[in-house]
Amino acid sequence: MRSSAAPAPATVIRMYAAREAIYPREAKGRYASLRWACVWITQLVFYGLPWLQWNDRQAVLFDLGTRKFYLFGIVLWPQDFIYLAALLIICAFSLFLVTAIAGRVWCGFACPQTVYTEIFMWIERRIEGTRSARMRLDRQPWSLGKVSRKTAKHLAWGAVALWTGLTFVGYFTPITLLQQEIAGFGLGPWEVFWILFYAFATYGNAGCMREQVCKYMCPYARFQSAMFDHDTLVITYDRARGEPRGPLVRKDAAAAPLSTLPARACLDATAAAAATATATAGSTGDCIDCSMCVQVCPTGIDIRNGLQYECIGCAACVDACNGVMDKVGTPRGLIRYSTENALRDKLSVAAIRRRAGRARVLVYCVLLLAIVIAFFGALTLRTPLKVDVIRDRGALGREVEDGAIENVYRLQIMNTAEVAHRFRISVAGIDSIAVAGNAEVSLAGADARAVPVGVRVAHGKGRPGSNPIVFTVEALDEPSLRVKEAAVFFVPR
């Protein structure tokens, strides 16, 4: 017998949800000041380094054309790639260590996406106004005033993005040269491409996509949980203290909740909290459900729902909640940096600090310290002279005057120091072996040269076949600057 029940309605599963606009409110407090300090420090370094001079050149320059990387007093060549790899490993381990201790604090304070989003939002607030003003402006129909404000904002964003792109390219092409090429309309096609590409990326990421980069594009948000544990500092909501949440009620309004007060008193939760400093809570929890923590969040999440991967640890909600707590007369820290174990076991700040020295953190510290010591030790002991010996394989050995045997080599000599030196080439390993012709060569600072060298052995010296020899290249004005390189001398049978 067939059932007469109507079929269940079909369920529509959407693979993509349209983005809901987020209008973050400006947060003020200790962490907001720290975040702006990071903005200033990082941008002073980024925008300022290309203009810093060192030994009559740009202090930091990655010259891909000549394959030389200049880092203040250090010149790195392709053979020194190991140092750049070690530097990247140090940065990675530093990030792992910081994440294990304090969660995504890098994302919230120093990540380029966060830094430039903060700059772009500051421009937006100066031009379009506060959060409520921006929301009203977007709801309004298009008018001359709206067009002028939007145009001014995007022009300002574009100017910052272009300057950022120019600075980025200035790390690979001397920025003074870029300046001259721009003034003379002589920029090369690759410089134009990368300036516009980096400017477009900055404009799109910080101005248009914003939180979507952190939520959908950044891989760090996806694998950060592998570095978290129950003693990692994260942004937490003290549910035991805050729940059950509810609005404030006024003593002089017959316990009427904020939602029933005049609009002027309840539209802005902070203003309402300040006006009701003598109010009592309508529930046992300290959370008055003002939603300020949501309004200031740059990714639009509610931290009261627990830790979420979208949380970048910027602590804007901490500043907002602390401000509300100050105005309603309750202790700060309803939302704060804490750990899961600290919330569960009611640990003190001192106990949290002691737990920071756990095994995972100690392992990261030991590994990071070892790599840093090895890196700087190798960099300090690095000899600013490199020699490669390439044997002429066109003629293994030839007989010259007086029956002597000659082999021809090419010595690739690199003077990685920025001081000119005159070098002497000598050879040893076989009786009577010597360099034929001029055995001295001069090299300018940070220069390389391929030097053809003929090596001769007297008749009857050396055994037939391959004979090991050693080339020595030393600076005449600095005897301690010396490099030895092994090679093979061939005696015909």
Beta strands, then each sheet from edge to edge (+ up, - down):
strand 1: 53-54
strand 2: 57-58
strand 3: 60-63
strand 4: 68-71
strand 5: 74-76
strand 6: 234-237
strand 7: 248-249
strand 8: 280-281
strand 9: 335-338
strand 10: 385-391
strand 11: 398-399
strand 12: 405-415
strand 13: 421-428
strand 14: 434-436
strand 15: 440-443
strand 16: 447-457
strand 17: 465-475
strand 18: 482-491
sheet 1: 1+ 2-
sheet 2: 3+ 4- 5+
sheet 3: 6+ 9-
sheet 4: 7+ 8-
sheet 5: 10+ 12- 11+
sheet 6: 10+ 12- 16+ 14-
sheet 7: 15+ 13- 17+ 18-
end
